[in-house]
Amino acid sequence: MLEYRYDTQLLIEGHDLDEDKINDYITENLKGDCLLVVGDDEMIKLHFHTNEPWKVLEYCASLGEICDIVVEDMDRQARGLQG
């Protein structure tokens, strides 16, 4: 069984976005691993493995508009299941 089950990916569109601040907030406040935050002040791509993807979505939605949201159950994938 995986320590962090959900692969959470999304884009944040906004103004004055700061990838370092987003990275620091997630690292300090949310449990997970494999964090990747890249982009510029108007568009950020986020990738994070967690057991609580709704917390990631809630935080990111507070920063701007979120889109291209993908939450995949890596445990199901590892067992060869779809969905």
RAQUI-V885753 format. One record per backbone hydrogen bond with DSSP energy under -1.0 kcal/mol. CO is the residue of the C=O (numbers start at 0). NH is the residue of the N-H. E is the energy in kcal/mol with one decimal. If there is no record, write none. Layout:
# RAQUI-V885753
{{CO	NH	E} {CO	NH	E}}
This chain:
# RAQUI-V885753
{{4	73	-2.7} {5	49	-2.3} {6	71	-2.4} {7	47	-2.3} {8	69	-2.9} {9	45	-2.8} {10	66	-2.1} {11	43	-2.3} {12	64	-2.3} {17	21	-2.3} {18	22	-2.5} {19	23	-2.6} {20	24	-2.5} {21	25	-2.4} {22	26	-2.5} {23	27	-2.3} {24	28	-2.1} {25	29	-2.3} {32	48	-2.8} {35	46	-2.2} {37	44	-3.4} {40	16	-2.4} {41	13	-1.9} {42	39	-2.5} {43	11	-2.6} {44	37	-2.3} {45	9	-2.0} {46	35	-2.5} {47	7	-3.2} {48	32	-1.9} {49	5	-2.5} {51	54	-1.4} {52	56	-2.4} {53	57	-2.3} {54	58	-2.2} {55	59	-2.7} {56	60	-2.4} {59	62	-1.4} {64	12	-3.3} {66	10	-2.6} {69	8	-3.0} {71	6	-2.7} {71	73	-1.1} {72	76	-1.9} {73	77	-2.3} {74	78	-1.3} {75	80	-2.8} {76	79	-1.7}}
